[in-house]
């Protein structure tokens, strides 16, 4: 009798796990039962800490640095994964896209002649025009045999981002006696596709 109870409990646990897995695949939503020993409340309510006030007179030394973060390196994988959002986890590229197109909390700038001064800001429609390209695909109707042009939407996926350019200012603040850094801008880089589909 004990063995039957244990088998039934394992069977129901398996059904619950499979049901939760199927729901995650279809539509990401919070789990029905808590996963862990505590509820993750601080992560969802976390806010950015504002920078301390900085006067020009307090900056003794400063330097502009362009940093390259390569997402193919193992140490940078937390910025790359997950390629598609899972519950409350997103890649850095997805966070940037959501902030630029949905929330409006991130301002994007155009780079007409390799200008790094952030003078030409972009509208939401201009950002979406870069992220999403419409193309036509020739498809054959299986019933009539007609060839039709079907529009397809080609989007820049999170998995295509290979590197980030980071524009930083390093400075020494004599008022607080610290060497500090401020990120001025971030630029995701993807591999360029040719017309034949090759990456270069």
Number of C-alpha atoms within 10 A of each C-alpha: 6 7 8 9 10 11 12 12 12 12 12 12 12 12 12 14 12 12 11 16 13 12 14 15 10 8 10 14 13 14 12 8 8 10 10 7 6 7 9 11 8 8 9 8 7 8 8 5 6 6 7 7 5 11 9 7 9 14 14 11 11 14 10 13 14 13 12 15 17 18 18 12 11 9 10 13 13 12 16 24 18 16 18 14 14 16 12 10 13 19 19 19 22 19 13 20 18 14 15 19 17 11 10 13 11 14 15 23 19 16 14 8 6 7 11 13 9 13 10 13 13 15 16 14 10 13 18 15 12 10 13 13 12 11 11 11 12 11 12 13 10 8 6 7 9 11 12 12 12 11 11 11 9 11 13 13 14 21 15 15 19 16 19 18 15 17 17 17 16 15 18 17 19 13 12 11 9 10 13 12 15 12 12 12 16 16 15 17 15 17 12 11 10 9 7 6 8 9 10 8
